[in-house]
């Protein structure tokens, strides 16, 4: 064992050395990377366990001697973790931080991130596409492919290898507080086509795709970041609904599947979460769906798991259920210690451990990480946030706009001439600029806009001020960005705002635009004009402004049902095909 360990160290040192051997032709001869078998043979049980652990790392800048970075450095140097999940930061900060850790790591680190609607979800300055339910509104697999492609190209440029996307859940419960617009929609066949296209967009451009949250998180009313949602549906419903997009994604070549912290008692036979259920991860996923790739847990520090089982025990149970990668344990040291003890006691077999580690090492090999594990910083500005993907995001935002209702013709009237209007914007504290782009585009094109912002904590005085703004304008636009937020537990407008929208609509022309959840119409069911823009991204606000100005057509269709009392079905959408883009100025006469 010691001899194999020394051989592995020598092989990796040669692979990472700056110099290269030169062949008889004078061309450099690249050293052969070590085989998977030799790498496995050179790892102790504890080192193998650590290869499965993937803690969370902020992507923001930190000095090398910063205490938080020293913790991450210890994960790599002493704990010898196999991977990292990176969170938000600038492209250069993320890449530089990962490069430092990659150079320190004995084996290449597998780096993952949630890039559901493009790399902009985690990489500041990267392309931000609309939420993927916007793709459901266009119904075009090419849009899903483009988001996958852009996420892969931009993500790999900063050192990310695995995208924890696409979301393969069917959002078939309007009260779901955590999936919502993260899903392509609720029709299994339509969602399957888009999932497949997204997977191909990632894989064709060098990034691994992850189907989540298995076996389906769409039909829940609770947030698994807080507690344990329970789905009472039996296998018959799963087979014809929730599992359909997962099968499609597996057929398209998805390399990773993420488990859900959700109880499926009719399927698993107990009240525990799927993440800790062998019936779900081994019996259903591996045996029934014949998935042979890597199974990753959802974050093990989430309330549905850690509050009941603790960090170490949750890790062991997830592994025994069939998981390979153990994502964000509440305490990485406890996770490694508990797993190592489980193998030593025979609770977890060495053979099963080797199988999981082999899967992880194999995808590192396929990604080319055994030869090249760092990224060049000087190429980032040519790739991340490039114009072609920004243009694609803007185009998708326009084509995804979905008009559900315009019974009084208010939207058509706004499109016909420039107007004076009040814009009342609402979002959570995380979106300080909601409505800014919308107002700016309207003003620059001739509308007079009085802007007022409401917040979740806004009280009676703020609402009185909003009413004063409303009283001065002949037409009103309410723009809200209500989106899924982990640990929030609900996804809705404040009751006071819903009442204000209803009262305003009863007295003057009103447009309600949602840059988030499409289900808000149920809180203001009598509103006469309802436009869905799907996301708070600037591209979506710009698209909505152009629609109000009459500069863009409106052509999207609902990928979900809006339940009673509204009762609009999948596929519904009022199409306004005309576009009144101002004509180009006449050419200047030549002298």
C-alpha positions in Angstrom: 0.0 0.0 0.0 2.8 2.4 0.9 4.6 1.7 -2.4 1.4 2.4 -4.4 1.0 5.6 -2.4 4.5 6.7 -3.4 3.9 5.8 -7.0 0.7 7.9 -7.0 2.5 10.9 -5.6 5.3 10.7 -8.2 2.8 10.3 -11.0 0.8 13.4 -9.9 3.9 15.4 -9.4 5.1 14.6 -12.9 1.6 15.5 -14.2 1.6 18.9 -12.5 5.3 19.8 -13.2 6.0 22.9 -15.3 8.5 21.1 -17.6 7.7 18.5 -20.2 9.7 15.6 -21.7 10.7 16.0 -25.3 10.4 13.1 -27.8 12.7 12.3 -30.8 10.6 14.6 -33.0 11.4 17.5 -30.7 7.7 17.8 -29.7 6.7 17.7 -26.1 5.6 14.3 -24.8 2.7 14.6 -22.3 2.9 12.3 -19.3 0.2 9.7 -19.0 -2.2 10.4 -16.2 -2.4 7.8 -13.5 -5.1 5.1 -14.0 -8.2 5.0 -11.8 -7.1 1.7 -10.3 -3.7 3.1 -9.3 -5.3 6.2 -7.7 -7.8 4.0 -5.8 -5.0 1.7 -4.6 -3.1 4.7 -3.3 -5.9 6.0 -1.1 -6.6 5.1 2.5 -10.2 4.5 3.6 -10.3 8.0 5.1 -8.9 9.6 1.9 -11.5 7.7 -0.1 -14.3 8.9 2.1 -13.0 12.5 1.8 -13.2 12.2 -2.1 -17.0 12.0 -1.7 -17.4 15.1 0.5 -18.2 18.5 -1.1 -18.3 21.5 1.2 -19.5 25.0 0.4 -17.1 27.7 -0.5 -18.0 31.4 -1.0 -16.8 32.8 -4.3 -16.1 36.3 -3.0 -12.6 37.6 -2.7 -10.5 36.6 0.3 -6.8 37.0 1.1 -4.7 33.8 1.5 -4.4 34.4 5.2 -8.1 35.2 5.7 -9.6 32.9 8.3 -12.4 31.7 6.1 -9.9 30.8 3.3 -7.7 29.0 5.8 -10.6 26.8 6.6 -11.0 25.9 2.9 -7.3 25.4 2.7 -7.5 22.9 5.6 -10.3 21.0 3.8 -7.9 20.5 0.9 -4.6 20.0 2.7 -5.7 17.9 5.7 -9.2 16.6 5.1 -8.4 16.0 1.4 -11.9 16.6 0.2 -12.7 15.6 -3.3 -14.7 18.6 -4.4 -16.1 22.0 -3.7 -19.5 23.7 -4.4 -18.8 27.4 -5.2 -21.2 30.2 -4.4 -21.4 33.8 -5.7 -18.4 35.8 -6.6 -16.8 37.7 -9.4 -15.2 35.6 -12.3 -11.7 36.5 -11.3 -12.2 35.9 -7.6 -13.8 32.5 -8.2 -11.2 31.4 -10.7 -8.2 32.7 -8.6 -9.5 31.1 -5.4 -10.2 27.7 -7.2 -6.8 27.8 -8.9 -5.0 28.2 -5.5 -7.0 25.3 -4.0 -6.5 23.1 -7.1 -2.7 23.5 -6.9 -2.7 22.6 -3.2 -5.0 19.5 -3.7 -3.4 16.1 -4.0 -6.1 15.0 -6.5 -8.0 17.4 -8.7 -11.0 19.0 -7.0 -14.4 18.5 -8.7 -16.0 21.9 -8.6 -19.8 22.3 -8.8 -22.3 25.2 -8.8 -25.9 26.0 -9.2 -26.1 27.6 -12.6 -29.8 26.9 -13.3 -30.4 30.0 -15.4 -26.9 30.4 -16.6 -23.5 31.2 -15.0 -24.9 34.6 -13.9 -26.7 32.8 -11.1 -23.3 32.5 -9.3 -20.7 34.3 -11.3 -21.2 38.1 -11.1 -21.0 39.5 -14.7 -21.7 36.3 -16.4 -24.8 35.9 -18.6 -28.1 36.0 -16.7 -30.9 34.3 -18.6 -34.5 34.4 -17.4 -35.6 31.6 -15.0 -36.0 28.4 -16.9 -39.9 28.5 -16.8 -39.4 31.2 -19.4 -38.1 28.5 -21.7 -41.3 26.6 -21.0 -43.2 29.7 -22.2 -41.4 29.6 -25.5 -41.5 25.8 -25.7 -38.4 25.8 -27.8 -35.7 23.2 -27.0 -33.1 25.5 -28.6 -33.5 28.0 -25.8 -32.9 25.3 -23.2 -29.8 24.1 -25.2 -28.5 27.7 -25.3 -28.8 28.2 -21.5 -26.9 24.9 -21.0 -24.3 25.9 -23.6 -23.7 29.3 -22.0 -23.5 27.9 -18.5 -21.0 25.4 -19.6 -18.7 27.8 -21.6 -18.8 30.5 -19.0 -18.7 28.2 -16.0 -15.7 26.2 -17.3 -13.8 29.4 -17.9 -13.8 30.1 -14.2 -13.1 26.5 -13.1 -16.6 25.0 -12.6 -17.1 21.5 -13.9 -20.5 20.4 -12.7 -23.8 22.3 -13.0 -26.4 21.3 -10.5 -29.0 21.8 -13.2 -31.4 21.4 -15.0 -34.3 21.2 -12.6 -36.3 18.3 -13.8 -39.2 18.8 -11.4 -42.7 19.3 -12.6 -44.1 22.4 -10.9 -47.6 20.9 -10.6 -48.4 22.5 -7.2 -49.0 26.3 -7.4 -48.3 26.6 -3.7 -44.8 25.1 -4.0 -42.6 27.7 -2.2 -39.2 26.6 -3.5 -39.5 25.3 -7.1 -41.9 27.5 -9.0 -40.1 29.3 -11.9 -37.1 27.0 -11.5 -39.0 24.4 -13.3 -39.7 24.3 -17.1 -43.4 23.7 -16.4 -45.8 21.0 -15.4 -46.5 18.9 -18.6 -44.2 15.8 -18.4 -43.6 15.5 -22.2 -42.9 19.2 -22.7 -40.6 19.4 -19.8 -38.8 16.3 -20.9 -37.9 17.8 -24.2 -36.5 20.9 -22.6 -34.6 18.9 -19.9 -32.9 16.8 -22.7 -31.9 19.9 -24.6 -30.4 21.6 -21.6 -28.4 18.4 -20.7 -27.1 18.3 -24.3 -26.1 22.0 -24.2 -24.0 21.4 -21.1 -22.4 18.1 -22.2 -21.6 19.3 -25.7 -19.6 22.1 -24.1 -17.7 20.2 -21.5 -19.8 20.4 -18.3 -21.6 17.7 -16.4 -25.4 18.0 -16.1 -27.4 17.2 -12.9 -31.0 16.2 -12.8 -32.7 17.4 -9.7 -34.5 16.9 -7.3 -35.1 13.1 -7.6 -37.7 11.7 -7.5 -39.5 15.1 -7.8 -39.9 18.2 -5.8 -42.7 19.9 -7.7 -45.8 18.7 -5.9 -44.9 20.0 -2.5 -46.2 22.8 -0.3 -43.2 22.9 2.1 -39.6 24.1 1.7 -37.1 21.3 2.4 -34.6 23.9 3.6 -36.9 24.3 6.7 -38.6 20.9 7.2 -39.5 17.7 5.5 -42.1 17.9 2.8 -44.3 14.8 2.4 -45.7 13.6 -1.0 -48.5 11.0 -0.6 -48.7 10.1 -4.3 -48.0 6.5 -5.1 -45.8 4.9 -7.8 -48.4 5.1 -10.5 -48.4 8.9 -10.4 -44.6 9.1 -10.1 -44.2 6.8 -13.1 -46.5 8.9 -15.4 -45.6 12.3 -14.1 -42.6 13.1 -11.9 -40.2 10.4 -13.2 -40.8 11.2 -16.9 -38.4 14.1 -17.2 -35.8 12.2 -15.2 -35.9 9.3 -17.6 -35.6 11.7 -20.5 -32.6 13.4 -18.9 -30.9 10.1 -18.2 -31.5 9.1 -21.8 -29.9 12.4 -22.9 -26.7 11.5 -21.0 -27.0 13.3 -17.7 -24.0 12.3 -15.6 -25.4 13.3 -12.1 -28.7 13.0 -10.3 -29.4 15.0 -7.1 -31.7 13.5 -4.5 -34.6 15.4 -2.8 -35.1 15.8 0.9 -38.7 14.8 0.5 -40.7 11.9 2.0 -42.5 9.5 -0.4 -44.0 7.0 2.1 -46.1 5.2 -0.6 -42.9 4.5 -2.5 -40.2 4.1 0.1 -42.3 2.5 2.8 -41.3 4.9 5.5 -41.5 8.6 6.5 -37.8 9.4 5.9 -36.5 11.6 3.1 -35.6 10.2 -0.3 -32.0 11.3 0.2 -31.7 8.7 3.0 -33.8 6.0 1.3 -32.3 3.0 -0.5 -35.7 2.3 -2.0 -35.5 5.7 -3.7 -31.8 6.0 -4.6 -30.9 2.4 -5.2 -34.2 0.6 -6.0 -35.9 3.3 -8.0 -33.0 5.3 -9.4 -30.4 2.8 -10.1 -32.4 -0.4 -10.6 -35.6 0.8 -12.2 -34.3 3.8 -14.1 -31.0 2.1 -14.8 -28.9 5.2 -13.9 -25.2 4.4 -13.7 -23.8 7.8 -13.1 -23.0 9.8 -9.9 -25.7 10.4 -7.3 -25.3 13.5 -5.2 -27.3 14.5 -2.2 -29.0 17.8 -1.9 -27.3 20.0 0.7 -27.0 17.9 3.9 -27.1 21.0 6.1 -30.8 21.6 5.2 -33.4 21.6 7.9 -35.1 18.5 6.5 -32.0 16.4 7.2 -29.6 17.9 9.8 -32.1 18.8 12.5 -33.2 15.2 12.9 -30.0 13.2 12.1 -27.0 15.4 12.8 -24.1 16.0 10.4 -22.3 12.7 10.7 -25.2 10.3 10.8 -27.0 12.1 7.9 -23.9 11.6 5.8 -23.6 7.8 6.6 -27.3 7.2 6.0 -27.2 9.1 2.6 -24.2 7.0 1.5 -25.9 3.7 2.6 -29.0 4.8 0.7 -27.0 5.0 -2.6 -25.5 8.5 -2.7 -21.9 9.0 -4.0 -21.2 12.7 -3.5 -22.1 14.1 0.0 -23.0 17.8 -0.6 -22.5 20.5 2.1 -22.5 18.5 5.3 -23.1 20.7 8.2 -19.6 19.8 9.5 -17.2 18.3 6.9 -14.9 16.8 9.6 -17.8 15.1 11.3 -19.0 13.7 8.0 -15.5 12.2 7.2 -15.1 10.8 10.7 -18.6 9.3 10.7 -18.1 7.7 7.3 -14.7 6.4 8.2 -16.0 4.8 11.3 -18.9 3.3 9.4 -16.5 1.5 7.1 -14.3 0.4 10.0 -17.3 -1.1 11.8 -18.6 -2.9 8.7 -21.7 -0.8 8.6 -20.6 0.5 5.2 -18.6 -1.9 2.9 -15.3 -1.2 1.4 -16.6 -2.4 -1.9 -19.4 0.1 -2.0 -17.0 2.8 -1.0 -14.6 1.9 -3.8 -17.5 1.9 -6.3 -18.5 5.5 -5.3 -15.0 6.8 -5.3 -14.4 5.2 -8.7 -17.4 7.0 -10.2 -16.1 10.3 -8.9 -12.5 9.7 -10.1 -13.8 8.6 -13.5 -15.7 11.8 -14.1 -12.6 13.8 -13.1 -10.7 11.8 -15.7 -13.4 12.4 -18.3 -13.4 16.2 -17.6 -9.6 16.2 -18.3 -8.8 17.3 -14.7 -6.0 14.7 -14.4 -4.1 16.7 -17.0 -5.4 20.3 -16.5 -7.0 21.4 -13.2 -6.5 25.2 -13.3 -7.9 27.8 -15.6 -6.1 30.8 -17.3 -7.2 34.1 -15.8 -6.4 36.0 -19.0 -9.1 34.3 -21.0 -12.0 35.1 -18.7 -12.8 38.5 -20.2 -13.1 37.0 -23.6 -15.6 34.4 -22.5 -17.6 35.4 -19.4 -20.6 37.7 -20.2 -19.7 37.8 -23.9 -22.2 39.6 -26.3 -23.5 36.5 -28.1 -24.9 35.0 -24.9 -26.2 38.4 -23.6 -28.0 38.8 -27.0 -29.5 35.3 -26.6 -30.7 36.1 -23.1 -32.4 39.3 -24.3 -34.0 37.5 -27.2 -35.4 34.7 -24.9 -36.8 37.3 -22.5 -38.8 38.9 -25.4 -40.2 35.7 -26.8 -41.1 34.3 -23.4 -43.4 37.2 -22.4 -46.9 35.8 -21.8 -50.0 37.8 -21.8 -52.7 36.1 -19.8 -55.3 38.8 -19.7 -56.0 42.3 -21.2 -59.8 42.5 -20.9 -60.0 46.3 -20.8 -57.4 46.8 -23.5 -55.0 48.6 -21.2 -51.9 47.0 -22.6 -52.9 47.7 -26.2 -53.6 51.3 -25.3 -50.2 51.7 -23.8 -48.6 50.2 -26.9 -50.4 52.7 -29.1 -49.1 56.0 -27.6 -46.8 57.4 -25.1 -48.3 57.8 -21.6 -48.0 59.0 -18.1 -48.1 56.2 -15.6 -47.3 55.3 -12.0 -44.9 52.3 -11.5 -45.3 50.6 -8.2 -42.5 48.0 -7.8 -42.2 45.3 -5.2 -39.6 42.7 -4.3 -37.8 41.2 -1.4 -34.7 42.7 0.2 -32.4 40.8 -2.2 -33.6 42.8 -5.2 -33.0 46.5 -4.5 -33.4 47.5 -8.1 -36.7 46.0 -9.1 -38.4 48.1 -11.7 -35.3 50.3 -12.4 -34.7 49.0 -15.9 -38.4 48.9 -16.7 -38.8 52.6 -15.7 -35.6 53.6 -17.5 -36.5 52.1 -20.8 -40.0 53.5 -20.6 -38.7 57.0 -19.9 -36.1 57.0 -22.6 -38.8 56.1 -25.1 -41.2 58.9 -24.2 -43.3 57.7 -21.3 -43.6 59.8 -18.1 -43.0 57.4 -15.1 -43.5 58.1 -11.4 -41.7 55.3 -9.6 -42.4 54.1 -6.0 -40.9 51.1 -4.3 -42.6 48.8 -1.7 -40.8 46.2 0.4 -41.9 43.2 2.5 -41.5 45.3 5.6 -43.4 48.3 4.2 -46.1 49.6 6.7 -49.2 51.8 6.4 -47.2 55.0 5.9 -45.5 53.5 2.8 -48.8 52.3 1.4 -50.2 55.8 2.0 -47.3 57.3 0.0 -47.9 54.8 -2.8 -51.6 55.8 -3.0 -50.5 59.4 -3.4 -48.3 58.4 -6.4 -51.2 56.4 -7.8 -53.6 59.3 -7.5 -51.5 61.5 -9.8 -51.3 59.1 -12.7 -54.0 58.1 -15.2 -52.5 54.6 -15.7 -50.8 52.3 -13.3 -48.3 49.4 -13.6 -47.6 47.1 -10.7 -44.3 45.3 -11.2 -43.5 42.5 -8.7 -40.5 40.1 -8.4 -41.8 37.4 -6.0 -39.4 34.4 -6.4 -38.5 31.2 -4.7 -36.2 31.9 -1.8 -34.7 29.1 0.4 -36.0 29.0 4.0 -38.7 31.7 3.3 -41.4 29.1 3.4 -43.9 31.0 1.1 -44.1 32.7 -2.2 -46.8 35.3 -2.4 -47.5 39.1 -2.4 -48.2 40.7 1.0 -52.0 40.9 1.5 -51.8 44.6 1.7 -50.2 44.9 -1.7 -52.8 42.4 -3.2 -55.6 44.6 -1.8 -53.9 47.7 -3.2 -53.7 46.2 -6.7 -57.3 45.1 -6.6 -58.6 48.5 -5.4 -56.5 50.4 -8.0 -57.6 48.2 -10.9 -61.2 48.8 -10.0 -60.8 52.6 -10.5 -58.3 53.2 -13.3 -56.4 51.3 -16.1 -53.9 49.0 -14.4 -51.3 46.5 -15.6 -50.0 43.8 -13.3 -46.6 42.4 -14.4 -44.9 39.6 -12.5 -41.1 39.1 -12.8 -41.3 36.0 -10.8 -44.1 33.6 -9.7 -46.8 33.3 -12.4 -49.4 32.4 -9.7 -49.9 35.8 -8.2 -53.1 36.4 -10.2 -54.9 34.3 -7.6 -54.2 37.1 -5.1 -55.7 39.7 -7.3 -58.1 37.7 -9.4 -60.1 40.6 -10.8 -57.1 42.5 -12.3 -57.8 43.1 -16.0 -54.3 43.0 -17.5 -51.8 40.4 -16.4 -48.4 40.0 -18.0 -45.8 37.3 -17.1 -42.1 38.2 -17.6 -40.8 35.2 -15.5 -37.7 36.7 -13.9 -36.2 39.7 -12.3 -33.2 39.7 -14.7 -32.6 43.0 -16.5 -33.3 41.3 -19.8 -36.8 40.6 -18.6 -37.5 44.1 -17.4 -36.2 45.4 -20.7 -38.5 43.0 -22.6 -41.5 44.0 -20.6 -40.8 47.7 -21.2 -40.6 47.1 -24.9 -43.9 45.2 -24.8 -45.6 48.2 -23.0 -44.1 50.5 -25.6 -45.3 48.4 -28.5 -41.8 47.7 -29.7 -41.9 43.9 -29.4 -44.6 41.3 -30.1 -45.9 39.1 -27.3 -46.0 35.4 -28.1 -45.4 33.3 -25.0 -47.8 30.5 -23.7 -48.3 29.2 -20.2 -46.2 26.1 -19.4 -48.3 25.7 -16.2 -51.9 25.9 -15.2 -53.2 28.9 -13.3 -55.7 27.3 -10.9 -59.3 28.6 -10.1 -60.6 31.2 -9.8 -58.4 32.2 -12.8 -58.4 28.7 -14.4 -56.1 29.2 -17.4 -54.6 26.0 -18.9 -51.3 24.9 -20.2 -50.7 26.5 -23.6 -52.9 29.5 -23.1 -51.5 32.9 -24.1 -52.8 36.0 -25.9 -50.6 36.6 -28.8 -50.0 40.2 -30.1 -47.9 39.6 -33.2 -47.6 43.2 -34.3 -44.6 45.3 -33.4 -44.5 49.1 -33.7 -40.7 49.6 -33.6 -40.0 53.1 -34.8 -38.9 53.2 -38.4 -35.3 54.0 -39.2 -34.6 57.6 -39.9 -34.4 58.4 -43.7 -30.9 58.3 -45.1 -29.0 61.6 -45.2 -28.9 63.0 -48.7 -25.5 62.9 -50.3 -24.2 66.2 -51.6 
